[in-house]
Amino acid sequence: MKKLAVNISRLLLAAVFIVSGFVKAVDPMGTQYKLEDYAAVLGLSALLPSLAAVVLSVALAAVEFCLGVYMLFAIRRRLTSRLMLLMLCVLTPLTLWLSLTNPITDCGCFGDAIILTNWQTFGKNVVLLIAAIIVVCWPEKMVRFISQSNQWIVINYTALFILAVAGWSLYYLPYFDFRPYHIGANIREGMVIPEDAEQPQFETTFILEKDGQQQEFTLDNYPDSTWTFVDSRTVQTRQGYVPPIHDFTILTEEGDDITDIVLADTSYTMLLIAPHLEDADDSQLDVINELYEYTLQHDYSFYCLTASTERGIDRWRDITGAEYPFCNTDETTLKTVIRSNPGLVLLKDGTVIGKWSYNNLPVIDESQWQLPLDRQEIGHIPSESAPAKVLRIILWFVLPLLLLTIADRLWAWSRWLRRKSKVLEHPEQTDTP
């Protein structure tokens, strides 16, 4: 029973840490934003600049993923289990504080892949903490999947793999996009609230006065007209249904709302996304300006969406010579739409056709300059599906480790057979001290 409990706990810890680390690695900028939110809540924003937050997010993802894989393979059993216990001893009180104070609605432990409330996260961490204590008490009960002599292969390959995934996602875009603005998503449909959806509920409390005495009432027990109104407050008691996309708004510099116009355009629309133009990368200005000229030639729309001030927009115009129109959109929304500053999003009839970071902006060849987007590759949703991406991860990571494990077990089994055969051939040697 002790061995069974240890190995069940070990597999639970491994699964959670692997998933948590991987989803952070495929979206390191999302983890960066969450760390910056934590720093802001704790008043430590000055101690966590953007570069440090990026490095910390990659490191956190790599540590979680590696610990999960090492626990799965029972590598360095004592050290791995103690490190997991140490992390959980830090995270569990932190999530308890988040649950009680609720400064951040989502802890971000599974990125945008799995959204948990703070209380759900705390409950998860309590279960994991118990599992970690069990494993720390009897680490030798964990069954090894690979011999000690070959553990270094798993250690190094796991670290290199997860760092490569994080690096790819930083340079390009997240390999898996769990946000509501992923390629193929229709933004208008994501903003729709179903007719039978649960509605938010509110409770209003009235403060009234009579004969110098103040008392609180609700609509259910509202008194007669002899009471004098003093104040009232309304509290939301139930959130109700919140659509996946609920804060996407495009305002022109003049303050006109063109959200519906952009999303209802049956032709193509290019959106240059730059949450902060002051910090935006300007190494691809020629490509951006060429894309704008291409949209003018084919009568497509082109907008730059930013949360920068008028001064920041004017500075960007002066530096880049930009002639395309600028619009204002919420900063958090822009960071959710694309993990790049700047980044490019291609829409058609409200559907996301393509997304590119500034490191791989689409370049239209001169020979195809006259062709409309519907006759070009970038004008169509990429054919690679999510299952195909999962298969690629399996081929690059799971399959090599699986083959290594099988080869290692076969080698260990053959050594055991050779030893047993030697004992049977020379039984007198077993009595030798």
Buried (B, 14 or more C-beta within 10 A) or exposed (E): EEEEBBBEBBBBBBEBBBBBBBBBBBBBBBBBBBBBBBBEBEEEBEEBEEEBBBEBBBEBBBBBBBBBBBBBBBBBBEEBBBBBBEBBBEBBEBBBBBBEEEEBEBBBBBBBBEBBBBBBBBBBBBBBBEBBBBBBEBBEBBEBBBEEEBBEBBBEBBBEBBBEBBEBBBEBBBBBBBBBBBBEBBBBBBBEEEEEEEEEEEEEEBBBEEEEEEEEBEEEEEEEEEBEEEEEEEEEEEEEEEBEBEEBBBBEEEEEEBBEEBBEBEBBBBBBBBBBBBEBBEEBBEBBBBBBBBBEEBEBBBBBBBBBEEEBBEBBBEEBEBEBEBBBBBEEBBBBBBBBBBBBBBBBBBBBBBBBBBBBBBEBEEEBEEBBBEEBEBBBEEEEEEEEEEEEBEEEBEEBBEEBBEEBBEEBEEEEEEEEEEEEEEEEEEEEE
